[in-house]
Amino acid sequence: MTAAAGGAVAVANGGTAASQHDVRLAARTERMRPSAIREILKLTDRGDVLSLAGGLPAAELFPVDAVAEATQRALAANGVRALQYGPSAGLPELRAWVAERHALEDPDRVVVTSGSQQGLDLVGKILLDPGDRVALSAPAYMGALRAFDPYQPTYAPVAMDDEGLDPDALDAVLAEGASFLYAVPDFDNPSGRRAGLARREAILEVCAKHDVLVVEDAPYRELRFDDVEHPPLAALAPDRVVHLGSLSKTLAPGMRVAWMIVPDGLEEITEQAKQATDLHTGTFAQAVAYELVRDGALEARFPHLRTHYRDQRDRLTAALARHVGGRLTYEVPPGGMFLWGRFGDGVDANALLREAIDRGVAFVPGDAFYPGDGPPETVRLSFSLLDEAGFDEAARRLAAALDAYGA
């Protein structure tokens, strides 16, 4: 296909130019853009490129043997059921597990989704009309922007401080109206910031003042590196928060098992939107996932996950200190998988990326995390994938790229 989105594209029929015809694309496709991270990851397919770009979980943490055993248990217990169509909202036992984990009295508020990315898409589908405003942090998770874009909203960026969303800035934004606030209070992607309890309460107070719903995305919630745990927004204001949870970062992303917890009154429309998308999340994956999380098995994984990613963070920061020094300033996150940093004034991270790729290292320029133009000197670095030697070499290559750039 060729031609601009939202117009006509030439589609080859039989492979000859003479048989091409024009297909009119929907106007909403003008808002569809490729993920900058996915495009950068294509470059890292080169064997000589060390990636600080993607936030993929560490493959060595995947419970391969446990998945094999859980698959056998799932098939032995209900093989035919696991291979058949299932309820649109998810397997009852998995929904009950989610409800119990979140202290919900009503499992009907839980909808199992095909990854939390589908949850974001369903939020856009049921809550957004063209032109509606979405309030979100600046910077914000790129995947949320790509999920909401086809529904043609406008974005209202909210300034952040070291605890995430600034309540005063949020108050000013919501005074002009919004369909909902999108928030990642636990180890925000890309900034890594975490909101304290008082900050969470302040955010919810501002949203209640302006009667605005909150969409809480919590994929990194369990990856904390200290003993500090704050309640999710959904626990503090269950009638005002749509909560998105996932097994992708704590179990395995390939299973595509996640969930939405919706306020009373949104259950039916959310399930209907899910039906129109894929009928239901794969019953087989759900059945295996349930075997993997039941009886506290998921929680038993958390200490190892937290130690691993904390050590990874420390390896990356040590390597940056050795090779890059003060040419990159960054925030040391208390959890998650990412460092958010800034190069010196005058550095364009997109231009620097070209130098970096030439020297065999990749990162994500920070402006990709803004709905409009973002600060060109910002950058997101992932500490999820490399080992200690890999981080050292990646930092050395980044320093060489900065040298070539003249920074």
QUILINKA-V322206 format. One line per field, one symbol per residue. ss: DSSP state (~ for helix, > for strand, _ for the rest). phi: phi as a letter, one per 40 degrees, with the letter a starting at -180 (. if undefined). Layout:
ss=???
phi=???
//
This chain:
ss=_>_____>>>>_____~~~_>>>>__~~~~~____~~~~~~~~______>>_______~~~__~~~~~~~~~~~~~~~~~~~_________~~~~~~~~~~_____~~~>>>>_~~~~~~~~~~~~~_____>>>>>____~~~~~~~~____>>>>>_>>__>>_~~~~~~~~_____>>>>_____________~~~~~~~~~~~~~___>>>>>______>________~~~~____>>>>>>_~~~~~~~~__>>>>_____~~~~~~~~~~~~____~~~~~~~~~~~~~~~~~~~~~~~~~~~~~~~~~~~~~~~~~_~~~>>>>___>__>>>>>>_____~~~~~~~~~~__>>_>>~~~~________>>>>>_____~~~~~~~~~~~~~~~~~~__
phi=.bhccgbbbcbcbggbccccbcbcccdcccccbcccccccccccccccbcbbcccccccccccdcccccccccccccadcccbbdbccchcdcccccccccbfccbccccbcbcgcccdcccdcccbbbdgccbcacbcbdcccdcccdccgcbbbcbcbbcbgdcdcccdcccccgacabcabcbfdbbcgcbccccccccccccccdbfbcbbbbbcbdcccbbccbbccdcccaccbbcbbbacccbbacccfbaabbbcdhbccccccccdccagacdccccccdcccbcfgccdcccdcdcccccccdcccccccccbcgccbbaccccigbbbbbbccdgccccccdccccdbgababdccccbcbcbdcccabbcbcbccdcccccccccccccccccgb
//
